[in-house]
Amino acid sequence: MTECLHTGMDATALPSPCFVVDESALKHNLEILASVREQSGCRILLALKCFAMFRVFPLLSKTLDGICASSPHEARLGREEFGKEVHTFAAAYSHNDIQELCTTTDHLVFNSFAQVNRFTPLVADLTRKNGRCIKLGIRINPEHSEGAVPIYDPCAPGSRLGIRKKGFPPHFPGEITGLHWHNLCEQDADCLERTIKAVEEGFSDIIPRVNYVNFGGGHHITRPGYDIDLLVKLIQEFKKKWGKEVLLEPGEAVALNAGFLVATVLDIVSADMDIAIMDASVPAHMPDVLEMPYRPHIVGSAPPGKKPYTCRIGGPSCLAGDVAGEYAFDEPLKVGDKLIFTDMAIYTMVKTNTFNGVQLPAIALLSEHGTCPEIIKQFGYEDFKSRLS
Ligand SMILES: Cc1ncc(COP(=O)(O)O)c(C=O)c1O
């Protein structure tokens, strides 16, 4: 789908490198999420940690119920630009965090009872002063792993995320009205089914004490083949059995396959094989490629050896590992060629850095019926300098 959506996009006039977000792909994802919301009766929040391009918030907020934030800054962005529910979870908060969050968030989710006890009086005090009602929740650790990649598995041994059942006090604080967990990463509804079972086994005495349960993110709902019927059934059954509101907070599913990173070939060097050096940097612009790791797709390419010309593609930085991977093309690459990396809306713009002083990619939006993306933002030396002193 990504390839056909990109067809017709005119990348020639774009600055390089440049993220291009595809409005029609976002709309496609939103239609799927709208149907999940309507069929199941759940509420769906956008996880800003994954995708925070606020230019498209007016579009996203037509379907989604709000955002979930991981910090005071994300919560403020959500409050200022999204304008619906703001939920916040962080592994720990400082006194200043709580003060700021009490002006922006609607739901504050804690990661320990020590933080609940420490900050509940402050929240109550600020709630009175600010005239804003803030609901409190806790994140549980269901102690049920579905993840294959340990750094993306919040239920891995030694995880600091979520309160385990044995960490619960004898008396559950009456101020807590929400239960939250997050244990999935790019997974299907069968993983959620097993997780719900684990939560129901471990926390059956806690669920009745709260008003809502947030099933977290990691639901790959908009990926072709995802079992939407099972997801809807699980939510409906949970709501019926426990009489609780259910929320989901996906990031990836909202902007999956909805963006490109357009880069330009700057040079071709010959080492053990041809290596094309582009103006996009893997650690600075698509760090998940190294973190996960995975090999991002480039439009028109095939796996090494599957087309006549194979070369390695790397970035301009000093890091030896600034390499996207090896790719095969119909013809040898040339200086000036455009490389269009797919699925680059998620966990990219929100993670960019200026290591080596590399140019931050511009941000553009391809409107539903257009072929020429509109350039929304460009970055320069001042953006690099302003983060240093
Ligand atoms: C607490 C929480 N909620 C939601 C998400 C969003 O997950 P995804 O983008 O995989 O849907 C994450 C991702 O790490 C998370 O940690």
The ligand as a Tripos MOL2 file, in Angstrom:
@<TRIPOS>MOLECULE
LIG
   16    16     1     0     0
SMALL
NO_CHARGES

@<TRIPOS>ATOM
      1 C1          2.8500    3.5090   28.0330 C.3       1 LIG1
      2 C2          2.8170    3.4590   26.5410 C.ar      1 LIG1
      3 N1          1.6670    3.7040   25.9030 N.ar      1 LIG1
      4 C3          1.5820    3.6840   24.5530 C.ar      1 LIG1
      5 C4          2.6880    3.4010   23.7690 C.ar      1 LIG1
      6 C5          2.5410    3.4130   22.2760 C.3       1 LIG1
      7 O1          2.8900    2.1900   21.7210 O.3       1 LIG1
      8 P1          2.7740    1.9420   20.1380 P.3       1 LIG1
      9 O2          3.3620    3.1150   19.4610 O.co2     1 LIG1
     10 O3          3.6030    0.7120   19.9450 O.co2     1 LIG1
     11 O4          1.3390    1.7200   19.8480 O.co2     1 LIG1
     12 C6          3.9090    3.1260   24.4060 C.ar      1 LIG1
     13 C7          5.1000    2.8130   23.6100 C.2       1 LIG1
     14 O5          6.1740    2.5910   24.0710 O.2       1 LIG1
     15 C8          3.9820    3.1600   25.8240 C.ar      1 LIG1
     16 O6          5.1360    2.9390   26.4740 O.3       1 LIG1
@<TRIPOS>BOND
     1     1     2 1
     2     2     3 ar
     3     2    15 ar
     4     3     4 ar
     5     4     5 ar
     6     5     6 1
     7     5    12 ar
     8     6     7 1
     9     7     8 1
    10     8     9 2
    11     8    10 1
    12     8    11 1
    13    12    13 1
    14    12    15 ar
    15    13    14 2
    16    15    16 1
@<TRIPOS>SUBSTRUCTURE
     1 LIG1         1 GROUP 0 **** ****
